[in-house]
Amino acid sequence: MSVPLLITTTFESRSDGEKMATALLEKRLIACAQITGPACSSYWWQGKIVSSEEYLLVMKSDESRYDELEQLILALHPYETPEIVATVIIHLSEDYRRWLEKELRI
């Protein structure tokens, strides 16, 4: 298996997160997704500190799919500059690794 990844992005609405998760799942770019929130996010945007409610989409995939996954997120995401953060999963149970490989059809 390629290096497993945990990828996150945020959305203004839960439904936008659900649409993204479905699109990525249908293309087998991710094996699963969870949506949490709303959460209060504070950040710099266009020279000002702003706060907003957002929903966090957390996805599991692998490094071999990252470039295509990122391009699809950028194409479909409603934000001008969406957060796309990928973190390497260092430890993963063997059963979960097998499941991840199966669902990504590696």
Rosetta silent file (secondary structure, phi, psi, omega in degrees, C-alpha in Angstrom):
SEQUENCE: MSVPLLITTTFESRSDGEKMATALLEKRLIACAQITGPACSSYWWQGKIVSSEEYLLVMKSDESRYDELEQLILALHPYETPEIVATVIIHLSEDYRRWLEKELRI
SCORE:     score description
SCORE:     0.000 S_00000001
   1 L     0.000  141.848  170.605    0.000    0.000    0.000 S_00000001
   2 L   -63.265  170.319 -178.295    1.065    3.537   -0.671 S_00000001
   3 L   -62.850  123.922  179.267    1.460    5.748    2.405 S_00000001
   4 E   -71.952  144.474 -177.671   -1.950    6.137    4.115 S_00000001
   5 E  -128.506  150.320  169.072   -3.194    9.699    4.583 S_00000001
   6 E  -112.057  118.322 -175.462   -5.719   11.565    6.684 S_00000001
   7 E  -115.090  137.405  178.351   -6.985   14.547    4.657 S_00000001
   8 E  -126.104  149.991  170.792   -9.070   17.431    6.003 S_00000001
   9 E  -152.679  165.616 -177.235  -10.998   20.297    4.504 S_00000001
  10 E  -126.085  158.058 -178.857  -13.759   22.576    5.767 S_00000001
  11 E  -140.420  155.022  176.072  -17.118   23.796    4.475 S_00000001
  12 L   -72.224  -29.969 -178.435  -19.668   26.459    5.310 S_00000001
  13 L  -131.123  152.392  177.108  -22.468   23.895    5.232 S_00000001
  14 H   -62.155  -40.447 -177.803  -22.850   20.232    6.088 S_00000001
  15 H   -63.084  -35.712  175.945  -24.501   19.579    2.721 S_00000001
  16 H   -64.247  -40.175  176.980  -21.429   20.911    0.846 S_00000001
  17 H   -63.927  -41.293  178.820  -19.262   18.510    2.865 S_00000001
  18 H   -64.465  -40.465  177.805  -21.608   15.617    2.086 S_00000001
  19 H   -62.363  -43.509  179.387  -21.524   16.413   -1.646 S_00000001
  20 H   -64.283  -46.055 -179.932  -17.720   16.467   -1.621 S_00000001
  21 H   -58.049  -44.957 -179.556  -17.494   13.208    0.326 S_00000001
  22 H   -62.414  -44.887  179.946  -19.863   11.502   -2.117 S_00000001
  23 H   -60.899  -42.216 -179.160  -17.946   12.739   -5.172 S_00000001
  24 H   -72.100  -37.358  176.920  -14.623   11.518   -3.753 S_00000001
  25 H   -65.171  -43.498 -178.824  -16.080    8.176   -2.620 S_00000001
  26 H   -60.322  -32.831  178.639  -17.646    7.536   -6.040 S_00000001
  27 L   -88.640    2.215 -178.527  -14.227    7.956   -7.688 S_00000001
  28 L    59.158   30.285  176.083  -12.599    5.717   -5.020 S_00000001
  29 L   -83.680  -20.585  174.101  -10.216    8.540   -4.126 S_00000001
  30 L  -132.609  156.493  177.937  -11.118    8.064   -0.460 S_00000001
  31 L   -95.159  -28.601  179.057  -12.229    5.011    1.497 S_00000001
  32 E  -161.364  165.549  179.547  -14.320    6.875    4.064 S_00000001
  33 E  -149.674  146.397  172.403  -15.240   10.315    5.345 S_00000001
  34 E  -126.947  143.164  176.473  -16.587   11.844    8.523 S_00000001
  35 E  -117.635  127.721  176.775  -18.199   15.248    8.888 S_00000001
  36 E  -125.031  157.591  177.089  -18.121   17.041   12.232 S_00000001
  37 E   131.943 -178.906   10.066  -19.345   20.419   13.316 S_00000001
  38 E   -77.069  153.875  175.939  -20.323   23.046   13.340 S_00000001
  39 E  -128.395  152.325  177.009  -17.125   24.405   14.819 S_00000001
  40 E   -87.593  121.331  177.320  -16.039   28.010   15.216 S_00000001
  41 E  -110.045  135.748  174.482  -13.096   28.827   12.953 S_00000001
  42 E  -123.537  134.491 -173.742  -11.027   32.001   13.279 S_00000001
  43 E  -163.010  163.506  173.425   -8.519   32.917   10.591 S_00000001
  44 E   -80.274  132.587  173.724   -6.931   35.671    8.547 S_00000001
  45 E  -147.848  121.051  178.240   -8.830   36.423    5.338 S_00000001
  46 L    51.800   46.998  173.939   -8.187   39.361    3.035 S_00000001
  47 L    81.897    4.573 -179.061   -6.267   41.319    5.659 S_00000001
  48 E  -132.291  153.752  171.204   -8.752   40.818    8.519 S_00000001
  49 E   -85.680  125.925  179.438   -9.337   38.301   11.273 S_00000001
  50 E  -126.068  158.946  175.651  -12.716   36.667   10.703 S_00000001
  51 E  -129.825  143.620  178.197  -14.704   33.977   12.474 S_00000001
  52 E  -155.137  160.872  172.907  -17.258   31.629   10.993 S_00000001
  53 E   -85.527  135.038  178.962  -19.008   28.348   11.614 S_00000001
  54 E  -139.024  161.239  174.649  -17.604   25.518    9.532 S_00000001
  55 E  -111.813  135.959 -177.697  -17.961   21.783    9.115 S_00000001
  56 E   -98.176  124.851  174.578  -14.843   19.613    9.069 S_00000001
  57 E  -103.581  120.139 -179.862  -14.591   16.818    6.503 S_00000001
  58 E  -113.216  127.823 -174.204  -12.022   14.172    7.496 S_00000001
  59 E  -129.610  149.980  174.700  -11.103   11.578    4.854 S_00000001
  60 E  -112.308  132.200  179.188   -8.882    8.496    4.643 S_00000001
  61 E  -153.871 -153.478  175.086   -6.949    7.768    1.477 S_00000001
  62 E  -145.040  166.029 -173.189   -3.361    7.194    0.389 S_00000001
  63 H   -60.398  -32.636 -177.850   -0.528    9.126   -1.154 S_00000001
  64 H   -66.099  -19.504 -179.696   -0.944    7.607   -4.612 S_00000001
  65 H  -102.132   -5.130 -170.798   -4.376    9.243   -4.902 S_00000001
  66 H   -58.891  -48.143 -175.417   -3.501   12.595   -3.353 S_00000001
  67 H   -59.543  -45.758  179.329   -2.856   14.641   -6.517 S_00000001
  68 H   -66.500  -40.659  178.202   -6.133   13.599   -8.155 S_00000001
  69 H   -60.471  -47.649  179.458   -7.997   14.018   -4.863 S_00000001
  70 H   -60.444  -43.894 -179.075   -6.609   17.547   -4.392 S_00000001
  71 H   -63.005  -38.907  178.891   -7.521   18.540   -7.953 S_00000001
  72 H   -69.533  -40.524  176.240  -11.104   17.331   -7.513 S_00000001
  73 H   -59.675  -47.441 -179.878  -11.456   19.148   -4.184 S_00000001
  74 H   -61.361  -37.187 -178.847  -10.172   22.359   -5.793 S_00000001
  75 H   -71.236  -35.469 -173.806  -12.555   21.946   -8.745 S_00000001
  76 H   -98.938  -17.848 -172.001  -15.657   21.274   -6.636 S_00000001
  77 L   -71.549  136.041  179.790  -15.041   23.286   -3.461 S_00000001
  78 L   -75.016  -17.000 -179.962  -17.128   26.445   -3.026 S_00000001
  79 L   -77.336  147.837  175.949  -14.325   28.318   -1.175 S_00000001
  80 L   -64.089  -42.923  179.133  -11.905   30.506   -3.115 S_00000001
  81 L  -131.631   84.678 -177.456   -8.987   29.046   -1.151 S_00000001
  82 L   -73.544  147.485  170.584  -10.054   25.801    0.531 S_00000001
  83 L   -70.092  128.457  170.979   -8.088   24.183    3.307 S_00000001
  84 L  -137.592  106.439 -177.226   -6.617   20.911    2.085 S_00000001
  85 E  -122.235  126.449  177.154   -4.333   19.319    4.672 S_00000001
  86 E  -115.775  129.061  179.938   -2.920   15.809    4.345 S_00000001
  87 E  -119.055  132.185  177.663   -1.266   14.106    7.284 S_00000001
  88 E   -68.997  132.976  174.891    0.652   10.853    7.009 S_00000001
  89 L   -88.056  113.390 -175.762   -0.830    8.078    9.129 S_00000001
  90 L   -80.292  -43.138 -179.318    2.152    6.548   10.883 S_00000001
  91 L  -119.689  138.007 -178.257    0.395    3.717   12.692 S_00000001
  92 L  -150.500  131.382  178.815   -2.609    1.813   11.399 S_00000001
  93 L   -62.030  148.988 -177.777   -4.068   -1.472   12.601 S_00000001
  94 H   -62.137  -39.354  178.718   -3.566   -4.293   10.105 S_00000001
  95 H   -63.366  -43.097  179.659   -7.304   -4.971    9.813 S_00000001
  96 H   -67.979  -39.047  177.418   -8.004   -1.318    9.059 S_00000001
  97 H   -59.548  -44.363  178.641   -5.112   -1.178    6.580 S_00000001
  98 H   -62.470  -42.295  178.635   -6.549   -4.191    4.724 S_00000001
  99 H   -62.632  -45.089  179.798   -9.982   -2.579    4.682 S_00000001
 100 H   -59.420  -46.847  178.435   -8.522    0.709    3.400 S_00000001
 101 H   -60.025  -43.655 -179.248   -6.636   -1.084    0.614 S_00000001
 102 H   -62.292  -46.508 -176.473   -9.762   -3.033   -0.351 S_00000001
 103 H   -71.966  -28.025  174.846  -11.961    0.067   -0.516 S_00000001
 104 H   -84.956   -5.987  179.617   -9.398    2.054   -2.480 S_00000001
 105 L    56.735   50.356  179.115   -9.037   -1.001   -4.739 S_00000001
 106 L   -80.559    0.000    0.000   -5.281   -1.047   -4.487 S_00000001
